[in-house]
Amino acid sequence: MGRKNLCFFSGVIISNPDFKFILNKNLNLKNSLHISICRFELKLENETIVTVKAYDELADFCYSSLKKGEVIAVSGRSNVLYEIENDFCQRLF
């Protein structure tokens, strides 16, 4: 599976990271692709707002380490809803 839409962004976190567990309808976590998700909004330099989504271990890192107002860099896959499925995240300042 290729990464046709790999993107890199930096910006300011403008919402508190929100962490949730993902429950499969069948309650069978073995068949679930992900166990947890963390979401937050990132404001880019050009004033565009994107939603960043991180899963599993990266979700735990984002929720426990990142705060509103911090400047970060992220990479991941983008979609038409201005959502970034995060593969990497690092605090810049």
Chimera marker file (.cmm) of the C-alpha trace (Angstrom):
<marker_set name="trace">
<marker id="1" x="0.000" y="0.000" z="0.000" r="1" g="1" b="0" radius="0.5"/>
<marker id="2" x="1.593" y="3.260" z="-1.131" r="1" g="1" b="0" radius="0.5"/>
<marker id="3" x="1.642" y="6.534" z="0.706" r="1" g="1" b="0" radius="0.5"/>
<marker id="4" x="0.331" y="8.751" z="-2.080" r="1" g="1" b="0" radius="0.5"/>
<marker id="5" x="-0.733" y="11.593" z="0.182" r="1" g="1" b="0" radius="0.5"/>
<marker id="6" x="2.056" y="11.730" z="2.766" r="1" g="1" b="0" radius="0.5"/>
<marker id="7" x="2.196" y="15.243" z="4.196" r="1" g="1" b="0" radius="0.5"/>
<marker id="8" x="4.214" y="17.272" z="6.682" r="1" g="1" b="0" radius="0.5"/>
<marker id="9" x="2.771" y="20.161" z="8.695" r="1" g="1" b="0" radius="0.5"/>
<marker id="10" x="3.754" y="22.406" z="11.545" r="1" g="1" b="0" radius="0.5"/>
<marker id="11" x="1.438" y="24.608" z="13.543" r="1" g="1" b="0" radius="0.5"/>
<marker id="12" x="-0.041" y="25.559" z="16.892" r="1" g="1" b="0" radius="0.5"/>
<marker id="13" x="-2.331" y="23.190" z="18.792" r="1" g="1" b="0" radius="0.5"/>
<marker id="14" x="-5.607" y="25.096" z="19.276" r="1" g="1" b="0" radius="0.5"/>
<marker id="15" x="-7.660" y="22.470" z="21.112" r="1" g="1" b="0" radius="0.5"/>
<marker id="16" x="-6.940" y="20.211" z="24.046" r="1" g="1" b="0" radius="0.5"/>
<marker id="17" x="-6.047" y="16.678" z="22.916" r="1" g="1" b="0" radius="0.5"/>
<marker id="18" x="-9.058" y="14.359" z="23.337" r="1" g="1" b="0" radius="0.5"/>
<marker id="19" x="-8.318" y="10.679" z="24.069" r="1" g="1" b="0" radius="0.5"/>
<marker id="20" x="-10.861" y="7.876" z="23.611" r="1" g="1" b="0" radius="0.5"/>
<marker id="21" x="-10.871" y="4.110" z="23.444" r="1" g="1" b="0" radius="0.5"/>
<marker id="22" x="-12.298" y="2.581" z="20.277" r="1" g="1" b="0" radius="0.5"/>
<marker id="23" x="-14.809" y="-0.166" z="20.965" r="1" g="1" b="0" radius="0.5"/>
<marker id="24" x="-15.628" y="-2.619" z="18.223" r="1" g="1" b="0" radius="0.5"/>
<marker id="25" x="-19.359" y="-3.322" z="17.868" r="1" g="1" b="0" radius="0.5"/>
<marker id="26" x="-18.636" y="-7.018" z="18.510" r="1" g="1" b="0" radius="0.5"/>
<marker id="27" x="-16.429" y="-6.140" z="21.510" r="1" g="1" b="0" radius="0.5"/>
<marker id="28" x="-13.707" y="-8.288" z="19.960" r="1" g="1" b="0" radius="0.5"/>
<marker id="29" x="-10.534" y="-6.192" z="20.220" r="1" g="1" b="0" radius="0.5"/>
<marker id="30" x="-8.488" y="-8.810" z="18.337" r="1" g="1" b="0" radius="0.5"/>
<marker id="31" x="-10.299" y="-7.890" z="15.111" r="1" g="1" b="0" radius="0.5"/>
<marker id="32" x="-10.130" y="-4.135" z="15.690" r="1" g="1" b="0" radius="0.5"/>
<marker id="33" x="-7.497" y="-2.237" z="13.698" r="1" g="1" b="0" radius="0.5"/>
<marker id="34" x="-6.910" y="0.305" z="16.503" r="1" g="1" b="0" radius="0.5"/>
<marker id="35" x="-7.591" y="0.382" z="20.233" r="1" g="1" b="0" radius="0.5"/>
<marker id="36" x="-7.407" y="4.105" z="21.037" r="1" g="1" b="0" radius="0.5"/>
<marker id="37" x="-7.495" y="7.493" z="19.316" r="1" g="1" b="0" radius="0.5"/>
<marker id="38" x="-6.401" y="11.012" z="20.224" r="1" g="1" b="0" radius="0.5"/>
<marker id="39" x="-7.695" y="14.026" z="18.288" r="1" g="1" b="0" radius="0.5"/>
<marker id="40" x="-6.783" y="17.692" z="18.359" r="1" g="1" b="0" radius="0.5"/>
<marker id="41" x="-6.891" y="20.704" z="16.047" r="1" g="1" b="0" radius="0.5"/>
<marker id="42" x="-3.793" y="22.290" z="14.556" r="1" g="1" b="0" radius="0.5"/>
<marker id="43" x="-3.712" y="25.829" z="13.148" r="1" g="1" b="0" radius="0.5"/>
<marker id="44" x="-1.235" y="26.209" z="10.301" r="1" g="1" b="0" radius="0.5"/>
<marker id="45" x="0.672" y="29.366" z="9.377" r="1" g="1" b="0" radius="0.5"/>
<marker id="46" x="-1.802" y="30.134" z="6.553" r="1" g="1" b="0" radius="0.5"/>
<marker id="47" x="-4.691" y="30.034" z="9.105" r="1" g="1" b="0" radius="0.5"/>
<marker id="48" x="-5.938" y="26.626" z="7.858" r="1" g="1" b="0" radius="0.5"/>
<marker id="49" x="-7.218" y="24.409" z="10.667" r="1" g="1" b="0" radius="0.5"/>
<marker id="50" x="-6.675" y="20.657" z="10.370" r="1" g="1" b="0" radius="0.5"/>
<marker id="51" x="-7.721" y="17.851" z="12.692" r="1" g="1" b="0" radius="0.5"/>
<marker id="52" x="-4.893" y="15.543" z="13.723" r="1" g="1" b="0" radius="0.5"/>
<marker id="53" x="-5.757" y="11.950" z="14.620" r="1" g="1" b="0" radius="0.5"/>
<marker id="54" x="-3.275" y="9.595" z="16.293" r="1" g="1" b="0" radius="0.5"/>
<marker id="55" x="-3.873" y="5.953" z="17.127" r="1" g="1" b="0" radius="0.5"/>
<marker id="56" x="-2.735" y="3.535" z="19.849" r="1" g="1" b="0" radius="0.5"/>
<marker id="57" x="0.778" y="4.260" z="21.244" r="1" g="1" b="0" radius="0.5"/>
<marker id="58" x="1.048" y="7.569" z="19.392" r="1" g="1" b="0" radius="0.5"/>
<marker id="59" x="-2.391" y="8.527" z="20.755" r="1" g="1" b="0" radius="0.5"/>
<marker id="60" x="-1.111" y="7.908" z="24.282" r="1" g="1" b="0" radius="0.5"/>
<marker id="61" x="2.005" y="10.011" z="23.588" r="1" g="1" b="0" radius="0.5"/>
<marker id="62" x="-0.020" y="12.899" z="22.122" r="1" g="1" b="0" radius="0.5"/>
<marker id="63" x="-2.537" y="12.927" z="24.972" r="1" g="1" b="0" radius="0.5"/>
<marker id="64" x="0.058" y="12.764" z="27.737" r="1" g="1" b="0" radius="0.5"/>
<marker id="65" x="2.711" y="15.032" z="26.190" r="1" g="1" b="0" radius="0.5"/>
<marker id="66" x="1.018" y="17.711" z="24.093" r="1" g="1" b="0" radius="0.5"/>
<marker id="67" x="-0.915" y="20.746" z="25.261" r="1" g="1" b="0" radius="0.5"/>
<marker id="68" x="-2.962" y="23.518" z="23.716" r="1" g="1" b="0" radius="0.5"/>
<marker id="69" x="-0.751" y="26.388" z="22.553" r="1" g="1" b="0" radius="0.5"/>
<marker id="70" x="2.329" y="24.283" z="21.742" r="1" g="1" b="0" radius="0.5"/>
<marker id="71" x="3.989" y="24.417" z="18.323" r="1" g="1" b="0" radius="0.5"/>
<marker id="72" x="4.448" y="20.954" z="16.818" r="1" g="1" b="0" radius="0.5"/>
<marker id="73" x="5.425" y="19.203" z="13.598" r="1" g="1" b="0" radius="0.5"/>
<marker id="74" x="3.392" y="16.240" z="12.332" r="1" g="1" b="0" radius="0.5"/>
<marker id="75" x="3.542" y="13.887" z="9.396" r="1" g="1" b="0" radius="0.5"/>
<marker id="76" x="0.873" y="11.534" z="8.179" r="1" g="1" b="0" radius="0.5"/>
<marker id="77" x="-1.797" y="10.925" z="5.568" r="1" g="1" b="0" radius="0.5"/>
<marker id="78" x="-4.344" y="13.600" z="4.731" r="1" g="1" b="0" radius="0.5"/>
<marker id="79" x="-7.923" y="13.317" z="3.557" r="1" g="1" b="0" radius="0.5"/>
<marker id="80" x="-10.514" y="15.655" z="2.026" r="1" g="1" b="0" radius="0.5"/>
<marker id="81" x="-11.938" y="16.532" z="5.456" r="1" g="1" b="0" radius="0.5"/>
<marker id="82" x="-8.675" y="18.268" z="6.486" r="1" g="1" b="0" radius="0.5"/>
<marker id="83" x="-7.861" y="15.394" z="8.825" r="1" g="1" b="0" radius="0.5"/>
<marker id="84" x="-4.326" y="14.099" z="9.256" r="1" g="1" b="0" radius="0.5"/>
<marker id="85" x="-3.861" y="10.466" z="10.306" r="1" g="1" b="0" radius="0.5"/>
<marker id="86" x="-0.694" y="11.039" z="12.281" r="1" g="1" b="0" radius="0.5"/>
<marker id="87" x="2.406" y="8.842" z="11.894" r="1" g="1" b="0" radius="0.5"/>
<marker id="88" x="4.877" y="11.137" z="13.654" r="1" g="1" b="0" radius="0.5"/>
<marker id="89" x="4.609" y="14.069" z="16.026" r="1" g="1" b="0" radius="0.5"/>
<marker id="90" x="7.236" y="16.258" z="17.682" r="1" g="1" b="0" radius="0.5"/>
<marker id="91" x="7.090" y="19.371" z="19.834" r="1" g="1" b="0" radius="0.5"/>
<marker id="92" x="9.079" y="22.246" z="18.263" r="1" g="1" b="0" radius="0.5"/>
<marker id="93" x="9.036" y="24.861" z="21.065" r="1" g="1" b="0" radius="0.5"/>
<link id1="1" id2="2" r="1" g="1" b="0" radius="0.2"/>
<link id1="2" id2="3" r="1" g="1" b="0" radius="0.2"/>
<link id1="3" id2="4" r="1" g="1" b="0" radius="0.2"/>
<link id1="4" id2="5" r="1" g="1" b="0" radius="0.2"/>
<link id1="5" id2="6" r="1" g="1" b="0" radius="0.2"/>
<link id1="6" id2="7" r="1" g="1" b="0" radius="0.2"/>
<link id1="7" id2="8" r="1" g="1" b="0" radius="0.2"/>
<link id1="8" id2="9" r="1" g="1" b="0" radius="0.2"/>
<link id1="9" id2="10" r="1" g="1" b="0" radius="0.2"/>
<link id1="10" id2="11" r="1" g="1" b="0" radius="0.2"/>
<link id1="11" id2="12" r="1" g="1" b="0" radius="0.2"/>
<link id1="12" id2="13" r="1" g="1" b="0" radius="0.2"/>
<link id1="13" id2="14" r="1" g="1" b="0" radius="0.2"/>
<link id1="14" id2="15" r="1" g="1" b="0" radius="0.2"/>
<link id1="15" id2="16" r="1" g="1" b="0" radius="0.2"/>
<link id1="16" id2="17" r="1" g="1" b="0" radius="0.2"/>
<link id1="17" id2="18" r="1" g="1" b="0" radius="0.2"/>
<link id1="18" id2="19" r="1" g="1" b="0" radius="0.2"/>
<link id1="19" id2="20" r="1" g="1" b="0" radius="0.2"/>
<link id1="20" id2="21" r="1" g="1" b="0" radius="0.2"/>
<link id1="21" id2="22" r="1" g="1" b="0" radius="0.2"/>
<link id1="22" id2="23" r="1" g="1" b="0" radius="0.2"/>
<link id1="23" id2="24" r="1" g="1" b="0" radius="0.2"/>
<link id1="24" id2="25" r="1" g="1" b="0" radius="0.2"/>
<link id1="25" id2="26" r="1" g="1" b="0" radius="0.2"/>
<link id1="26" id2="27" r="1" g="1" b="0" radius="0.2"/>
<link id1="27" id2="28" r="1" g="1" b="0" radius="0.2"/>
<link id1="28" id2="29" r="1" g="1" b="0" radius="0.2"/>
<link id1="29" id2="30" r="1" g="1" b="0" radius="0.2"/>
<link id1="30" id2="31" r="1" g="1" b="0" radius="0.2"/>
<link id1="31" id2="32" r="1" g="1" b="0" radius="0.2"/>
<link id1="32" id2="33" r="1" g="1" b="0" radius="0.2"/>
<link id1="33" id2="34" r="1" g="1" b="0" radius="0.2"/>
<link id1="34" id2="35" r="1" g="1" b="0" radius="0.2"/>
<link id1="35" id2="36" r="1" g="1" b="0" radius="0.2"/>
<link id1="36" id2="37" r="1" g="1" b="0" radius="0.2"/>
<link id1="37" id2="38" r="1" g="1" b="0" radius="0.2"/>
<link id1="38" id2="39" r="1" g="1" b="0" radius="0.2"/>
<link id1="39" id2="40" r="1" g="1" b="0" radius="0.2"/>
<link id1="40" id2="41" r="1" g="1" b="0" radius="0.2"/>
<link id1="41" id2="42" r="1" g="1" b="0" radius="0.2"/>
<link id1="42" id2="43" r="1" g="1" b="0" radius="0.2"/>
<link id1="43" id2="44" r="1" g="1" b="0" radius="0.2"/>
<link id1="44" id2="45" r="1" g="1" b="0" radius="0.2"/>
<link id1="45" id2="46" r="1" g="1" b="0" radius="0.2"/>
<link id1="46" id2="47" r="1" g="1" b="0" radius="0.2"/>
<link id1="47" id2="48" r="1" g="1" b="0" radius="0.2"/>
<link id1="48" id2="49" r="1" g="1" b="0" radius="0.2"/>
<link id1="49" id2="50" r="1" g="1" b="0" radius="0.2"/>
<link id1="50" id2="51" r="1" g="1" b="0" radius="0.2"/>
<link id1="51" id2="52" r="1" g="1" b="0" radius="0.2"/>
<link id1="52" id2="53" r="1" g="1" b="0" radius="0.2"/>
<link id1="53" id2="54" r="1" g="1" b="0" radius="0.2"/>
<link id1="54" id2="55" r="1" g="1" b="0" radius="0.2"/>
<link id1="55" id2="56" r="1" g="1" b="0" radius="0.2"/>
<link id1="56" id2="57" r="1" g="1" b="0" radius="0.2"/>
<link id1="57" id2="58" r="1" g="1" b="0" radius="0.2"/>
<link id1="58" id2="59" r="1" g="1" b="0" radius="0.2"/>
<link id1="59" id2="60" r="1" g="1" b="0" radius="0.2"/>
<link id1="60" id2="61" r="1" g="1" b="0" radius="0.2"/>
<link id1="61" id2="62" r="1" g="1" b="0" radius="0.2"/>
<link id1="62" id2="63" r="1" g="1" b="0" radius="0.2"/>
<link id1="63" id2="64" r="1" g="1" b="0" radius="0.2"/>
<link id1="64" id2="65" r="1" g="1" b="0" radius="0.2"/>
<link id1="65" id2="66" r="1" g="1" b="0" radius="0.2"/>
<link id1="66" id2="67" r="1" g="1" b="0" radius="0.2"/>
<link id1="67" id2="68" r="1" g="1" b="0" radius="0.2"/>
<link id1="68" id2="69" r="1" g="1" b="0" radius="0.2"/>
<link id1="69" id2="70" r="1" g="1" b="0" radius="0.2"/>
<link id1="70" id2="71" r="1" g="1" b="0" radius="0.2"/>
<link id1="71" id2="72" r="1" g="1" b="0" radius="0.2"/>
<link id1="72" id2="73" r="1" g="1" b="0" radius="0.2"/>
<link id1="73" id2="74" r="1" g="1" b="0" radius="0.2"/>
<link id1="74" id2="75" r="1" g="1" b="0" radius="0.2"/>
<link id1="75" id2="76" r="1" g="1" b="0" radius="0.2"/>
<link id1="76" id2="77" r="1" g="1" b="0" radius="0.2"/>
<link id1="77" id2="78" r="1" g="1" b="0" radius="0.2"/>
<link id1="78" id2="79" r="1" g="1" b="0" radius="0.2"/>
<link id1="79" id2="80" r="1" g="1" b="0" radius="0.2"/>
<link id1="80" id2="81" r="1" g="1" b="0" radius="0.2"/>
<link id1="81" id2="82" r="1" g="1" b="0" radius="0.2"/>
<link id1="82" id2="83" r="1" g="1" b="0" radius="0.2"/>
<link id1="83" id2="84" r="1" g="1" b="0" radius="0.2"/>
<link id1="84" id2="85" r="1" g="1" b="0" radius="0.2"/>
<link id1="85" id2="86" r="1" g="1" b="0" radius="0.2"/>
<link id1="86" id2="87" r="1" g="1" b="0" radius="0.2"/>
<link id1="87" id2="88" r="1" g="1" b="0" radius="0.2"/>
<link id1="88" id2="89" r="1" g="1" b="0" radius="0.2"/>
<link id1="89" id2="90" r="1" g="1" b="0" radius="0.2"/>
<link id1="90" id2="91" r="1" g="1" b="0" radius="0.2"/>
<link id1="91" id2="92" r="1" g="1" b="0" radius="0.2"/>
<link id1="92" id2="93" r="1" g="1" b="0" radius="0.2"/>
</marker_set>
